[in-house]
Amino acid sequence: GAVIYALNKRKQQAEYNNIFNQIKENLNNIINIYYKDDSFYDIYAETTYAKYYFKIITNTRKKILHVDSDYNFSLLNKPTDINGTKIDIDDFLNLTNDDSEKRINKILILYPNVKEKVYYKNNVESRFIYSELEFKGVRIINHKELNEYLKNSEV
């Protein structure tokens, strides 16, 4: 048990380091970047024009990001799953500007990727969540989309 936990923790840290380096190398006009342990976000980056808060959701083979009408996030294997893996990101969603003149960007990174991101407004109405658009003030992107997002973030 302890050995598997340690190996998983080491693998997760390597994944976070990979994402950190991607942000550092691809975000334009970067002036500051650091990890934020024990917080509601994982990586903070600041550029000349904006502040970026990155939250990384490690997805263990789940295929769907599901958001219900109360904005509860979970990961599912298929749309009919009832008990998915819950994701607690309320503090991240409620993050607001700290009186800075810089724009705030909140980015939820799904690592490695999910096939679908779906918001269920009610029992009969749902819609896909697209990476190009903000959803509840957050950009939700798959890891494979990160570099493109970063390169286009301050053009």
Protein Blocks (a to p, Z undefined) as FASTA:
>chain_A
ZZmmmmmmmmmmmmmmmmmmmmmmmmghiabdcddehiabfbdcddfkbccdddddddeh
iabdcddfkopacddfbfklmbdcdddfklmmmpccehiabdcdddddddfbdfbdcddf
blmbccdddfkbceehiacddfklmmmmmmmmmZZ
